[in-house]
C-alpha cells in the first residue's frame, strides 16, 4: 500500500537558518511520482516540485533544494536561509502510475514557522 | 501555468441543506478531476476521482450518496454535499489533471471552506 510519512509535525526556526523537511514514502510500484506542495494560511496549495522515480538527480531552485534517495525511500526538502514568508504547511505527496495515475497520497504535513 | 477555479470560496449552510461546489479548469481540458477534503490541522484526503462522462470513483469510507459528484464536461466537475451536517464542515479542494502527453501533472483549485451550522 502507498504511504507517505512526514515525521516532523512542526518545525520552528529563526530567519536565515537552513531547515530540512523530511519525507519517507512507501510504494510497490517501480514507476511513481513524488511532489512537494506548500500550503500558506490562505489554504491554496502551491506546487513546488515533481520528481519521477527514474530521476534521482537532486534539484536546486533558488533557496529550495530536494534530495531524492530511492535506497532509503526518501525525498527531503531543504530551505536555505529561511525567510518569514516560508512559514506555511508543507506537504509531500506520492502518485503512482497506471490505473491509479494522478491520485495523490499526501503525508501529514509539516508546519514550518520562521520567526524574524 | 494552468488555472483551476472553485466556487464558492466560502459557504455557510444550515444543517440538513445541500450545497454545491464547482471546480473549473479555465485554460485546459481536464479528463480527470479529483476531490480532496482537509480538516483543520490535518492532511488532504482524497474523496473521489471524477472522470468526464462516467461515474466517479469514491475512496473507501466516502459515502457516494452524500457526496454527489458530476463531471459533465471537460472543464467542470461539481461536488454536492447533500443533507449537510456540522461534521461535514471542512476545506474542500479540487484538482484537475491535464489530458494528453503531460504525464500526471495536476493543478489545484483554491479550495472551498464549508461551514455547516
Interface residues (C-beta under 8 A of the other chain):
Chain A: X33 X37 X42 X43 X44 X45 X47 X50 X52 X91 X95 X97 X101 X102 X103 X104 X105 X106 X107 X108 X109
Chain B: X32 X34 X36 X42 X43 X44 X45 X46 X49 X91 X93 X95 X97 X103 X104 X105 X106 X107 X108 X110 X111 X113
